[in-house]
Amino acid sequence: MPRTALRVRRWAAIAVLGGLLAGCGTEETGTGGTAGAPGGGAGSRTTTEVRPIEAATRITDAKGVTVSLPKPPEKIVCLVALCDDILVELGMTPTATNSQVLAHPKLLGEKKAAEIPVVPGGFLSPEVEAILSHRPDLVIGLEDTHGKLAPALKGATTFWPVQPGSWQDSVGYLRDLAALTGRTEQGEKAEKTFRTRLAEAEKRKSDRTALIVYGSDENFGVATPETDVAAGLFPKISHYPWKSRGVDGSYSLEEILARDVDVLFVETLSFGAPDGKLSDKLAKNPLWSRIPAVKNGKVIEVDSEVWAKGRGTRSLGVVLDEATAALR
């Protein structure tokens, strides 16, 4: 994979790993309280119980970040797809965004998403002047990537750096933003819907071996539960024997072949104009055709905007629906 491609895809891996280390494996969520109690780990059942969310003008999230606002925010600029996802769950839309996740039909759909202004500069370098031109009450970005913008935004708006490391973190951020916006009922409903979906998927856990790979060319990466929020769901719904080898480590096709993968999910990442599916590029390797998932027609190209970047309860719900259908 080209160095630029690795960097852009790895922002999720680095951010999630950092979130896990910061969270020390807990399920604390901030104002919303405990996201998971009990049922957080891969070996435990997810509870469908949802505690009430109380409206607040000040919250402290699971990572210890405090956000204080004079009134419920109405104009929110999203620099990370998790923000867009949460706003959709709360019945809101961002004032501006730099994500494409909203175009998915289970979020806003292409037509409505096209009406949302785009922050120039892309994910890695969103333009501060463009952000402030929307006069936002709140700007939400990824701590590792957008934390450097905080000094430039200070005094003009409130910046909230988020760092999701697991689905429990995503639920926590949903609850916190529901509290800040006063959309507590919508937040509770969205959490309940996701928890119920995950609990049902756990009951029907597949014994098939699954794998998520990502990339833009033959040098692919493997999504692991330690470094990818969506992959973190998979030990609960399938056999998923993949562990993180650090930011620079991955698996070879030889190793994947030895694991007898039954269902293979592929995230094709595009940098500039689309240049074909990752699965088609991997097919050039003679080992590819020997993988059981390939031989049996169980290679599924998925929407990387949702699977790799969404990370909110709406996106993770899509992941669960698509994954469980393929794993039957």
Disulfide bonds with the S-S distance in Angstrom:
Cys78-Cys83 1.98
